[in-house]
Amino acid sequence: MKIENIKPADIEKRSFEIISETLGDKKLDPRYELIIKRCIHTSADFEYADSMYFSDGVADRIKEAIRNGATIVTDTRMAQSGINKKRIEANGGEVLCFIGDEDVAAEAKSRGLTRSYVSMEKAAHLGKPVIFAIGNAPTALLSICSLVAEGKLDPVAVVGVPVGFVNVVESKEQLIDSGIPAIVARGRKGGSNIAAAIINAIQYQL
């Protein structure tokens, strides 16, 4: 097997070329092609070419919100760290994560809920447009769906890509059925890195 001599600056470009070559004749929706390819680039998993769900107009909705300074809330520090903040902050936005906050931990313990669930409730009180990027906790998706159903939250959109086995598939399908503008990786796969990759893929198109 021959090792390619690639300059560091060209590695990402070559990676996307390989992704396109591997996909071959498979047609991706041009509105979401760059998002799907960045998920594949992040994970080296080509199943994302078939598993991604996009509600109508969701990518444009997220772009417009970022342009207007929307806040992005994640369910993990890893997702928060993985999101490129330069463009977001330049437009007056920020990327927040409440999972480690003491008040969230205390509230979750007293009510017997996960911190992810309670951190979404805290986000509902921000009083500003919010994009959620959920890559780990299905309970975060369940919390968002409940808050919307109760009229306590009206998110710009939800990136719902938690990974795992317990309530993961079910929470994603509930998000889709809720009618909330969403991007979802159906099935068990996902992760904080995928959540960050999706936000980055969208904002890189600004």
C-alpha positions in Angstrom: 0.0 0.0 0.0 1.5 3.3 -1.1 1.6 6.2 1.4 0.4 9.5 -0.1 2.8 12.5 0.4 0.2 15.1 1.5 1.1 18.5 2.9 -0.6 19.2 6.2 -2.6 22.0 4.8 -4.0 19.7 2.1 -5.0 16.7 4.3 -8.6 17.8 4.9 -9.1 18.6 1.2 -7.7 15.1 0.2 -10.0 13.5 2.8 -13.1 15.0 1.3 -11.9 13.9 -2.2 -11.6 10.4 -0.9 -15.1 10.6 0.6 -16.5 11.7 -2.7 -14.6 8.9 -4.5 -15.9 6.3 -2.1 -19.5 7.5 -2.3 -19.2 7.1 -6.1 -22.5 7.5 -7.9 -24.5 7.9 -4.7 -26.5 11.1 -4.8 -26.8 13.3 -1.8 -29.2 16.1 -1.4 -27.2 19.2 -2.5 -28.7 21.2 0.3 -27.2 18.9 2.9 -24.2 17.3 1.1 -21.5 19.3 2.9 -23.1 18.5 6.3 -23.3 14.8 5.5 -19.7 14.7 4.2 -18.4 16.4 7.3 -20.1 13.8 9.5 -18.4 11.1 7.4 -15.1 13.0 7.6 -15.4 13.3 11.4 -16.2 9.6 11.9 -15.0 7.7 8.9 -18.5 6.2 8.9 -20.3 6.1 5.6 -23.6 5.1 7.1 -24.2 8.8 7.7 -24.9 9.1 3.9 -28.1 7.2 4.6 -29.1 7.9 8.2 -29.4 11.6 8.3 -32.8 13.3 8.6 -33.3 17.0 7.8 -36.5 18.8 8.4 -37.5 21.1 5.6 -35.3 24.3 5.4 -33.5 23.5 8.7 -30.0 24.3 7.5 -31.0 27.7 6.1 -32.8 28.3 9.4 -29.7 27.6 11.4 -27.5 29.7 9.1 -29.8 32.7 9.4 -30.0 32.4 13.2 -26.2 32.3 13.5 -25.9 35.4 11.3 -28.3 37.1 13.7 -26.3 36.1 16.8 -28.2 33.0 18.1 -26.9 31.1 21.1 -25.8 27.5 20.7 -26.4 25.2 23.7 -24.7 21.8 23.9 -25.2 18.9 26.2 -21.5 18.2 26.7 -18.3 20.2 27.1 -16.8 18.1 24.3 -19.4 19.4 21.8 -19.0 22.9 23.1 -15.2 22.6 22.6 -15.5 21.1 19.2 -17.6 23.9 17.7 -15.6 26.6 16.0 -16.6 29.8 17.7 -14.9 32.4 15.5 -17.9 33.1 13.2 -20.5 32.6 15.9 -18.9 35.1 18.2 -18.2 37.5 15.3 -22.0 37.6 14.8 -22.7 38.2 18.4 -23.5 34.7 19.4 -22.0 32.3 21.9 -21.7 28.5 22.7 -22.9 27.5 26.1 -23.0 24.3 28.1 -24.7 24.0 31.5 -23.9 20.4 32.3 -21.3 21.2 34.9 -23.2 24.0 36.6 -23.7 23.5 40.3 -27.3 24.6 40.3 -28.0 22.1 37.5 -26.4 19.3 39.4 -28.3 20.2 42.6 -31.6 20.4 40.8 -31.1 17.1 39.0 -30.2 15.3 42.2 -33.2 16.7 44.1 -35.7 15.7 41.3 -34.1 12.4 40.3 -33.4 13.6 36.8 -30.3 13.7 34.6 -28.2 16.8 34.5 -28.7 16.8 30.8 -32.5 17.0 31.2 -32.2 19.9 33.7 -29.6 21.8 31.7 -32.1 22.0 28.8 -34.6 23.6 31.2 -32.0 26.1 32.2 -31.5 26.9 28.5 -35.2 27.6 28.1 -34.8 30.6 30.4 -32.1 32.3 28.3 -34.7 34.5 26.6 -33.0 34.5 23.3 -32.9 32.4 20.1 -31.3 29.0 20.8 -29.9 26.3 18.6 -29.4 23.0 20.5 -26.5 20.7 19.6 -27.1 17.4 21.4 -24.6 14.6 20.8 -24.6 12.5 24.0 -27.8 12.5 26.1 -31.2 11.3 24.8 -32.7 12.8 28.0 -31.7 16.2 26.7 -33.9 15.6 23.6 -36.7 14.3 25.8 -36.4 17.5 27.9 -36.5 19.7 24.8 -39.6 17.9 23.4 -41.4 18.3 26.7 -40.6 22.0 27.1 -41.8 22.7 23.5 -45.0 20.7 24.1 -45.6 22.7 27.3 -45.0 26.0 25.5 -41.9 26.8 27.5 -39.4 26.7 24.7 -39.3 27.6 21.0 -35.9 26.6 19.7 -34.5 27.7 16.4 -33.6 24.1 15.7 -32.2 21.0 17.3 -29.2 18.9 16.1 -30.2 15.6 17.7 -27.4 13.1 17.4 -27.0 11.3 20.7 -25.0 8.0 20.6 -25.8 4.9 22.6 -28.4 2.3 23.3 -30.9 3.3 26.0 -33.7 5.6 24.7 -31.4 6.9 21.9 -33.4 5.7 18.9 -36.6 6.5 20.6 -35.6 10.1 21.6 -34.5 10.8 18.1 -37.8 9.6 16.6 -39.7 11.6 19.2 -37.8 14.7 18.1 -38.6 14.0 14.4 -42.3 13.4 15.3 -42.5 16.6 17.3 -42.2 18.8 14.3 -39.4 20.8 15.8 -36.9 21.9 13.1 -34.2 19.3 13.4 -31.2 17.5 12.0 -31.1 13.9 13.3 -28.7 11.0 12.8 -31.3 8.1 13.0 -30.3 5.0 14.7 -27.8 4.5 17.5 -24.9 6.4 16.0 -23.9 10.0 16.7 -21.8 11.7 19.4 -20.6 15.0 20.6 -18.1 15.1 17.7 -20.9 14.7 15.2 -23.0 17.4 16.8 -20.1 19.8 16.6 -19.3 18.7 13.0 -22.9 19.5 11.9 -22.8 23.0 13.4 -19.4 23.6 11.9 -20.5 22.4 8.5 -23.4 24.8 8.5 -21.5 27.9 9.7 -18.6 27.2 7.3 -21.1 28.0 4.5 -21.8 31.5 5.9 
